[in-house]
Amino acid sequence: MTIAGEMARAARERRLRLVSPENGFHSSELEVRSPREIRERRRLQQFKLRKIDKLRARQRAGIFQKKLSTVVHIVPHGEQPLIDTAERVLTVRDIARAVCDHFHVTMIDLVSPRRTARVVRPRRVVMFLARTHTTRSLPEIGRLLGGKDHTTVLHGVRSISERLETDTALHRDIDEIVLRLGLKP
């Protein structure tokens, strides 16, 4: 076969893959997928559909469970529940926002590598509150705060807990932040 014939055959195959239903009717040559990629994509889509079907079946059966192993009450369409039984999970982002509002710093300041006193104290307060009020580990908290090491987070938590015993202003600040988050001080 000549080079021109080979190129024409390759172009025909590419065109067939571009408009095939297996490829999701893509029309851009940048999106050409090999048959193996198409099979993998189809397998993932089927897996997602099976997972969604299982969740819907569990929901219809009324056994859809929350994290805290309490059953979520199914409400008729258009009706709001009388009592909100869902407990809100506190995140590190919620804590960081409350600390930023209280200390008048930005979220960028918290995750930056700056080490000025204006930024370090709120960052350590976020570390302390995240450690005491969430289930996040020290490395996770460090990653969320701009890629800090877990020992940096540990040092921040320890320094705030030591200062809480003597510094009444810091104690008052943390109590206000905790109240703002809707927790008990």
N, C-alpha and C positions, 0 to 999 in steps of 0.2 A: 504494500500500500504506500502511496506517495505521501509526502509531508502535507500537501494540501488536503488530501483525503482524510488523513489522521486528524488534522485541525478541524475539518468540517464535522467529523464524527464526535470529537470532544465538545464542539460548540452545540451540537444537537443534544448530547447527553446533559450538558449544563442547562440548556433551555428546558428540557423535560423536568429536571430537578427543580428549576425555578418556579414552574407552574403546577407542580404535582401537589395533590392534597396531602401527601405525607410530609411535605415540606411546609405546610401551612399556607400555600398559595403565595409565597414570597415573590416579589417582582424585582428585587434588587440583586445584582450580581455579587454584591458584597456579602449577601446572606446565603450563598450556596453552601449546602451541607452535604457531607458524604453520606452514603447509605447507613453507615454505622452510627453517625450522629443522629440521623433521622430515627433509627430504631431506638436509640437511647432516649431521645426526646419523647417519643411515643410512650415508652415504658414509664418515664417520669410522669407524664400526663395521666396515664392510667392509674399509677400509684396515688396521685393526688386525688383523683376522682373517687377511688375506693376509700381513701381516708375521709373525704368529705361525706360520702354515703354512710360510713360507720358513725360519724359524729351526728348526722341527721337522724339516724335510726336510734341512737342513744337518747337524743333530745326528744324524739317522739315518744319513746318508752318512758320518759320522765326520770331517767337515771343519769342525767348530765350533771357531773360533780364539779365543785369548785376546788381550788387548791387546798383550802382548809377542811376538806372532806365534809362540807355542808351541802345539802341538796339545794340547787337553785330552783326556786318556785317558778313554774311555767304560768304565765299570765295570759288571759284571753287577748286576742288581737285588739289593739286600740286602748287597752286598759293599762293604767299605771299601777304598780303595786302600792298597797297602803303603807307598808313599812319596807324601807330599803334594807334588804338582808345582806347585800353584797358589801363585804369589807374592802375598803380601798387599800391597796398595797402601796406602801411608801417607797419611793425610789430615790436614788442618789440625786437625780436631776431635781426632784421636788425640794430636797434639802438644800441643794446648791442655789436654787432660785430664792428660797427664803433667806438664806445667808447673804446672798448678793443684795437683796432688797434691804436687809437690816443694816449691813455695813457699807452700803452705797458703793459697791464695786461691780464690775461687769463679769460675766461668765468667762470672757476671754482672759481677764486678769487671773481668775482661778486656775485656768489650765495652762497659763503661760509659765515660762521658767523664771519669772521675776522673783526676787527674794526680799523685797522691801517689806517693812513692818506693816504697811497699809494692806498688803496682799497676803502675807504669810499667815497672819492671825485668822482672817476669814477662811483661808484654805484649810488650816488646821481644825477649825471649828467644823467645817464640812466633813473632814476625815473622822473626827470624833463622833459626830452625830450619825454619820453613815455606818460607822462601826457598831454603835450602840443601838440604833433603831432599824437597821436592815440586816439581811442575812448575807450580805456581800462579804467576800474575803478581802484580806489586805491587798493582794495583787489586783483584784478586780477594781477596788476603790482607786488604787494608784493608776491603773489604766484609764479609768474614767476621768481622772483629774490631770490629764495631759501626759500620761506615760510615766508617772512617778514610780519609783521602786517601792516594794512592799515595806522595806525598812524605813523609808521616808514616812510612809503612812503610819507605821508603828510609832515612830518618834513623835509625829504630830499628835496622835491619840494620847500617848503618855504625857506629853508636855501639857496638853489641855486638861487632862484629868488631874495632874499635879497642881496646876494653877487654879483649878476650881476650888480647891481647899482654902486658898488664901485670897484670891482675887474676887471680891464681891461684884465688881462691875462686869467681869466676864460671866459670872454665875447668872447675873440678871439678864445679860445679853442672850445667853443660851436658853434661859427660861422663856424669854420673849419669842425666840425663834421656834422653840418647841410648841408653844401655844399657837403660834402662827400656822404651824403644820397640823394643828388639831390633835396633838398628843398631850398626855399629862406630864407636867414638869417633874 
